[in-house]
Amino acid sequence: MVLFQLLSTVLVLGFEQLVQWEYGPVGVICFCLLAAGMRMRNTTCVSLGAVVFVLLMVQA
């Protein structure tokens, strides 16, 4: 169980660094909105995070 938690933490932190490198701080905010919305089952956060992410992808 500890190995799984360590592996998932490393994977999430690596993905967060990749998003920050590619899309900047707004990408990290978007990622946090998506993650928090999915965890809390809040459709407003998920929708807002998805819209911001799509806008970032269209701009780049």
C-alpha positions as CSV (number, residue, x, y, z in Angstrom):
1,M,0.0,0.0,0.0
2,V,2.8,2.4,0.8
3,L,4.5,1.7,-2.5
4,F,1.3,2.4,-4.3
5,Q,0.9,5.8,-2.5
6,L,4.5,6.7,-3.2
7,L,4.2,5.8,-6.9
8,S,0.9,7.7,-7.3
9,T,2.4,10.8,-5.6
10,V,5.4,10.7,-7.9
11,L,3.2,10.3,-10.9
12,V,0.9,13.2,-9.9
13,L,3.8,15.5,-9.1
14,G,5.5,14.7,-12.4
15,F,2.3,15.4,-14.3
16,E,1.9,18.7,-12.5
17,Q,5.4,19.7,-13.4
18,L,4.8,18.8,-17.0
19,V,1.6,20.9,-17.0
20,Q,3.3,23.8,-15.4
21,W,6.2,23.7,-17.8
22,E,3.9,23.5,-20.8
23,Y,1.1,25.9,-19.8
24,G,2.4,27.9,-16.9
25,P,0.7,28.8,-13.7
26,V,-2.7,29.0,-15.3
27,G,-2.3,25.3,-16.3
28,V,-1.6,24.4,-12.7
29,I,-4.7,26.2,-11.6
30,C,-6.7,24.4,-14.3
31,F,-5.3,21.1,-13.2
32,C,-6.1,21.8,-9.5
33,L,-9.7,22.8,-10.5
34,L,-10.2,19.6,-12.4
35,A,-8.7,17.5,-9.6
36,A,-10.7,19.2,-6.8
37,G,-13.9,19.1,-8.8
38,M,-13.6,15.4,-9.5
39,R,-12.7,14.6,-5.9
40,M,-15.6,16.7,-4.5
41,R,-17.9,15.7,-7.4
42,N,-18.5,19.4,-8.1
43,T,-19.5,19.9,-11.7
44,T,-18.8,23.6,-11.6
45,C,-15.1,23.1,-10.8
46,V,-14.8,20.4,-13.4
47,S,-16.5,22.5,-16.1
48,L,-14.4,25.6,-15.3
49,G,-11.2,23.6,-15.3
50,A,-12.1,22.0,-18.6
51,V,-12.9,25.3,-20.2
52,V,-9.7,26.9,-19.1
53,F,-7.7,23.9,-20.3
54,V,-9.4,24.0,-23.7
55,L,-8.7,27.7,-23.9
56,L,-5.0,27.1,-23.1
57,M,-4.7,24.4,-25.7
58,V,-6.3,26.5,-28.4
59,Q,-4.1,29.4,-27.6
60,A,-0.8,27.4,-27.7
